[in-house]
Amino acid sequence: MEELNGVGERIAYWRHRRMMTQVALAGQVGRSESWLAKIERGERTIEAIKDLLLLARILRVEPGDLIGGVELAPNGGPLDPPKGIIAVRRALVGPAEKEPPSAADLQADVERVGLLVAKGSYEARALVLPDALVAGRVAAEHEVPGAWSYLARLYLMTSGLVRRVGEPDLALLAADRGISAAQRSGDPLMVAHARRRLAFAFLRCGWLDEAGAVCSDASDALAPTDATSLEGWSLWGSLRLTEAVAASRADEAGNARRSLRDARTAAERVGPGRNDYWESFGPANVIAHEIAVELEGGQPVEALRLADGLDVEELPTAQRRAEVLIDVAQAHNLRRDDGAAVAVLLEAERHAPEMVYYSVLAHEIVRALLKRERKARTPGLRPLAGRMGIKV
């Protein structure tokens, strides 16, 4: 498995392991044998995530086995996961023994990690999180003021990191502990924020029903009114955005549209320029999710139309800007506009390099571009592939 560099190769590998023909597997997905053959040869990409999830279910594997986990990631190439991930795991499940920090020191730790999250830094975050997690756990045990709130955020930032580098089980554990800490903090909006992070972990595992249910229950609990604070509207809108993604991946277009409509209503109330509970919620992030939903539904042209109306600089963090740009690059890739795809990936790299280097989707895009490379049209492609650790 370690030498398999693309989704198509992994699908072929597991299809042979299950002793299935291309005709049989394609038929169960509702696609043609020619479609599957081109996927396996790397001549086309899977445009709708629902097809990928269905293939995983039929082949009796996790979606991560097809898109790449730790054994293939962060990039399917020679790079290892960020240094510090093993220490992060130990900080989550091992003993927490040290002198309790002051509330000020703990707050400084959380703010430091939060800045690294906003920058899209994986490696530095993995190095500082272990000590911060242990400090947060000890502080909570000793009832340091504000400790449960700080610990909740540390757990949730940990969940986001390990989810992105191919540790879905660890992401679920960290998110679940984040919910418990948020509940102990007494802050219902922090609880809602934590539940959304759990939904992200569910989505990474391909558990669409669970992701949708978590967000639905949390958004129902908030049920905003005219008296609701802007922070409350932000959390409610963020939950509705994640519901839209889950619904789209489950091929429930109507539910996805309703969730997006609710999110737009919330974004109009909240306005631009905010980052309540680190959710990046606002009008720009609604458009970003609309782009993602169109891609999930296999509509790259509509995704690009939406992208034309989005100023990524309105998104509050470099991490979120890079994420959205990778989606836009995928839309160009699906349209075979290779020059535009490379240009957008380079723009994503400018905002947050490690978001590109550790993105499975970015690596799939670059591999697809390399297979149909025209050097005159994509002069920056090979240098980018080299920085990502992809052999050319």
C-alpha positions in Angstrom: 0.0 0.0 0.0 2.8 2.4 0.7 3.7 2.7 -3.0 0.2 3.6 -4.1 0.2 7.2 -5.1 -3.4 8.0 -6.1 -7.0 7.4 -5.3 -7.5 5.4 -8.5 -4.6 3.1 -7.7 -6.0 2.5 -4.2 -9.4 1.7 -5.6 -7.9 -0.8 -8.0 -5.8 -2.3 -5.2 -8.9 -2.9 -2.9 -11.0 -4.1 -5.9 -8.5 -6.8 -6.6 -8.3 -7.7 -2.9 -12.1 -8.1 -2.9 -11.9 -10.1 -6.2 -14.3 -7.8 -8.0 -14.2 -6.9 -11.7 -14.5 -3.4 -12.9 -17.9 -4.2 -14.4 -19.2 -5.4 -11.0 -17.8 -2.5 -8.9 -18.9 0.2 -11.4 -22.4 -1.3 -11.6 -22.8 -1.2 -7.8 -21.8 2.5 -7.9 -24.2 3.2 -10.7 -21.4 4.1 -13.1 -19.9 2.7 -16.3 -17.0 0.4 -16.6 -15.2 3.0 -18.7 -15.7 5.6 -15.9 -14.1 3.3 -13.3 -11.3 2.3 -15.7 -10.4 6.0 -16.2 -10.5 6.6 -12.4 -8.1 3.7 -11.8 -5.7 4.8 -14.5 -5.7 8.3 -13.1 -7.1 9.8 -16.3 -10.0 11.4 -14.4 -10.8 12.2 -10.8 -13.8 11.5 -8.7 -15.8 14.6 -8.9 -18.4 13.8 -6.2 -17.5 12.7 -2.7 -20.6 10.6 -2.5 -19.1 8.3 -5.2 -15.9 8.0 -3.1 -17.9 7.1 0.0 -20.0 4.6 -1.9 -16.9 3.0 -3.3 -15.4 2.7 0.2 -18.6 1.1 1.6 -18.7 -1.5 -1.3 -15.0 -2.2 -0.9 -15.4 -2.5 2.9 -12.8 0.0 3.7 -12.7 3.4 5.4 -12.7 6.5 3.0 -9.3 7.3 4.4 -8.0 4.0 2.9 -8.8 5.4 -0.5 -7.8 9.0 -0.1 -4.7 8.3 2.0 -4.0 8.1 5.7 -0.8 8.3 7.7 0.8 5.5 5.7 0.3 7.5 2.5 0.1 10.9 4.0 0.5 13.6 4.6 1.1 13.5 0.9 1.5 10.0 -0.4 5.2 10.8 -0.8 8.3 10.7 1.3 7.3 13.2 4.0 6.4 11.9 7.5 3.6 13.3 9.6 4.6 16.4 11.5 7.1 15.9 14.3 5.3 15.8 17.6 2.2 13.8 16.7 3.3 10.9 18.9 3.8 13.3 21.7 0.3 14.8 21.0 -1.2 11.3 21.4 0.7 10.7 24.7 -0.5 14.1 26.0 -4.1 13.1 25.2 -4.1 9.6 26.8 -1.1 9.5 29.1 -0.7 10.8 32.7 -0.7 14.5 33.2 1.8 15.2 35.9 3.3 18.7 36.4 2.8 21.8 38.5 -0.5 23.5 37.6 0.0 26.6 35.5 -1.4 30.0 36.4 -4.5 31.1 34.5 -2.4 33.7 32.6 0.2 31.1 31.6 -2.5 28.8 30.3 -4.2 31.5 28.4 -0.8 32.4 26.8 -0.4 28.7 25.7 -3.8 28.7 24.2 -3.3 31.9 22.3 0.0 30.7 21.0 -1.5 27.5 19.6 -4.4 29.5 18.2 -2.1 31.8 16.3 -0.4 28.7 14.7 -3.9 27.3 13.8 -4.8 30.6 12.1 -1.5 30.5 10.1 -2.2 27.0 9.0 1.0 25.7 10.6 1.0 22.0 11.3 4.6 21.3 12.4 5.0 24.1 14.9 1.5 23.3 16.3 2.4 19.6 16.7 5.5 20.6 18.7 3.8 23.0 21.1 0.5 21.2 21.7 1.7 18.3 23.9 3.0 20.6 26.7 -0.1 22.8 26.4 -2.4 19.9 26.6 -0.8 18.5 29.7 -0.8 21.9 31.3 -4.5 22.3 30.4 -5.4 18.9 31.9 -3.5 19.7 35.1 -5.1 23.1 35.4 -8.5 21.7 35.0 -7.8 19.1 37.7 -6.7 21.8 40.1 -9.7 24.1 39.2 -7.5 26.9 37.9 -10.0 29.7 36.9 -11.0 29.4 33.2 -9.2 26.1 32.8 -12.1 24.1 31.4 -12.7 26.6 28.7 -9.0 26.7 27.8 -8.7 23.0 27.9 -11.8 22.6 25.6 -10.1 24.8 23.0 -6.9 22.9 23.2 -8.7 19.6 22.7 -10.5 21.0 19.7 -7.4 22.4 18.1 -5.8 19.1 18.6 -8.7 17.3 16.9 -8.3 19.6 13.9 -4.6 18.9 13.6 -4.7 15.1 13.9 -7.7 14.9 11.6 -5.8 16.7 8.9 -2.8 14.5 9.1 -4.6 11.2 8.9 -5.5 10.3 12.5 -9.3 10.1 12.4 -9.7 8.0 15.5 -7.5 10.4 17.5 -9.5 13.3 16.1 -12.7 11.7 17.4 -11.2 11.2 20.9 -9.9 14.8 21.1 -13.3 16.2 19.9 -15.2 14.1 22.4 -13.0 15.3 25.2 -13.4 18.8 23.9 -17.2 18.5 24.3 -16.8 17.3 27.9 -14.5 20.1 28.8 -16.8 22.6 27.1 -19.7 21.3 29.1 -17.6 21.7 32.3 -16.8 25.3 31.3 -20.5 26.2 31.4 -20.4 28.0 28.0 -23.2 26.7 25.7 -21.5 28.4 22.7 -18.3 26.6 23.4 -20.3 23.4 23.5 -21.8 24.1 20.1 -18.3 24.9 18.8 -17.1 21.5 20.2 -19.9 19.6 18.6 -19.1 21.1 15.2 -15.5 19.9 15.6 -16.9 16.4 16.4 -18.9 16.6 13.2 -15.7 17.3 11.2 -14.2 14.2 12.7 -17.2 12.2 11.7 -17.0 13.6 8.2 -13.3 12.5 8.0 -14.5 9.0 8.8 -17.3 9.1 6.2 -20.0 9.0 8.9 -22.4 11.4 7.3 -25.5 10.6 9.3 -23.6 11.1 12.6 -22.1 14.3 11.4 -25.5 15.7 10.3 -27.2 14.6 13.5 -24.6 16.2 15.7 -24.9 19.5 13.9 -28.7 19.3 13.7 -29.0 18.7 17.5 -26.6 21.5 18.3 -28.2 24.0 16.0 -31.7 23.1 17.4 -30.3 23.7 20.9 -29.2 27.2 19.9 -32.4 28.1 18.0 -31.5 31.9 17.5 -34.0 34.6 18.0 -33.9 38.4 17.6 -32.5 38.5 21.1 -29.6 36.1 20.3 -26.1 37.5 20.4 -24.0 37.8 17.3 -21.8 35.1 18.7 -24.8 32.8 18.9 -25.8 33.6 15.3 -22.2 32.8 14.3 -22.2 29.4 15.9 -25.7 28.5 14.6 -24.7 29.5 11.1 -21.5 27.5 11.3 -23.4 24.4 12.3 -25.8 24.9 9.4 -22.8 25.1 7.0 -21.4 21.8 8.3 -24.9 20.3 7.9 -24.9 21.4 4.3 -21.6 19.6 3.6 -22.9 16.4 5.2 -26.2 16.6 3.3 -24.4 17.2 0.0 -22.1 14.2 0.6 -25.1 12.1 1.3 -26.7 13.3 -2.0 -29.4 15.2 -0.2 -29.4 18.3 -2.3 -32.6 19.8 -0.9 -31.3 19.6 2.7 -28.0 21.1 1.7 -29.8 24.0 0.1 -31.9 24.6 3.1 -28.9 24.6 5.4 -27.1 27.0 3.2 -30.1 29.3 3.1 -30.2 29.4 6.9 -26.4 30.0 7.0 -26.8 33.0 4.6 -29.5 34.4 6.9 -27.1 34.1 9.8 -24.2 35.7 7.9 -26.4 38.7 6.9 -27.1 39.2 10.7 -23.4 38.7 11.7 -21.7 40.6 8.9 -18.1 40.4 7.8 -14.9 40.8 9.8 -15.7 38.5 12.7 -14.2 35.3 13.9 -16.4 34.3 16.8 -15.2 31.1 18.5 -12.6 30.7 15.8 -15.3 29.6 13.3 -14.4 32.1 10.5 -18.1 32.6 10.0 -19.5 35.4 7.8 -20.6 36.1 4.3 -17.3 35.0 2.8 -17.3 31.7 4.5 -20.8 30.9 3.4 -19.7 31.4 -0.2 -16.7 29.2 0.5 -19.0 26.4 1.7 -21.3 26.9 -1.3 -18.2 26.3 -3.5 -17.4 23.1 -1.5 -21.0 21.9 -1.8 -21.0 22.4 -5.6 -17.8 20.4 -5.9 -19.3 17.6 -3.8 -22.2 17.5 -6.3 -19.8 17.4 -9.3 -20.5 20.9 -10.5 -17.1 22.6 -11.0 -18.5 25.3 -13.4 -20.9 26.5 -10.7 -18.2 26.3 -8.1 -16.0 28.6 -10.2 -18.9 31.0 -10.8 -19.2 31.3 -7.0 -15.4 31.7 -6.6 -15.5 34.6 -9.0 -17.6 36.5 -6.4 -15.4 35.6 -3.4 -12.6 37.7 -2.1 -10.6 35.2 0.0 -9.0 38.1 1.8 -12.3 38.5 3.6 -11.7 35.2 5.3 -10.1 35.9 8.7 -7.3 33.3 8.7 -4.6 32.1 6.4 -5.7 28.5 7.1 -9.2 29.1 5.8 -8.1 31.0 2.8 -5.7 28.2 1.8 -8.5 25.6 2.3 -10.9 27.4 0.0 -8.2 28.0 -2.7 -7.5 24.3 -2.8 -11.2 23.7 -3.5 -11.0 26.3 -6.3 -7.9 24.6 -7.7 -9.9 21.4 -7.8 -12.6 23.0 -9.8 -10.1 24.2 -12.3 -8.5 20.8 -12.4 -11.9 19.2 -13.1 -12.3 21.6 -16.0 -8.8 20.7 -17.3 -7.7 24.3 -16.9 -4.3 23.3 -15.7 -2.7 26.7 -15.8 -5.4 28.2 -13.5 -5.2 25.2 -11.2 -1.5 25.6 -10.7 -1.8 29.4 -10.2 -4.5 28.9 -7.5 -2.5 26.3 -5.7 0.5 28.6 -5.7 -1.7 31.3 -4.2 -2.9 28.8 -1.5 0.8 28.0 -0.8 1.5 31.8 -0.4 -1.2 32.0 2.3 -0.4 28.8 4.2 2.3 26.5 2.7 1.7 23.6 5.1 -2.0 23.5 4.3 -1.0 22.6 0.7 1.8 20.3 1.6 -0.3 18.2 4.0 -3.5 18.3 1.9 -4.5 15.0 0.3 -6.7 16.9 -2.2 -3.9 19.2 -3.2 -1.7 16.1 -3.8 -4.3 14.4 -5.9 -4.7 17.6 -8.0 -0.9 17.9 -8.5 -0.6 14.2 -9.6 -3.5 14.7 -12.0 -1.8 17.8 -13.5 1.6 16.0 -13.8 0.0 13.2 -15.8 -1.2 15.6 -18.4 1.6 18.2 -18.0 2.4 20.7 -20.7 5.4 22.5 -19.3 4.8 25.7 -21.2 1.4 26.1 -19.6 2.3 25.1 -16.1 5.9 26.3 -15.4 5.4 26.4 -11.6 4.0 22.8 -11.4 7.2 20.8 -11.0 8.8 23.1 -8.4 5.5 23.0 -6.4 5.4 19.2 -6.7 9.0 19.1 -5.3 8.1 21.3 -2.4 5.2 18.9 -1.7 7.4 15.9 -1.8 5.8 14.4 -4.9 8.2 12.6 -7.2 8.3 13.9 -10.8 
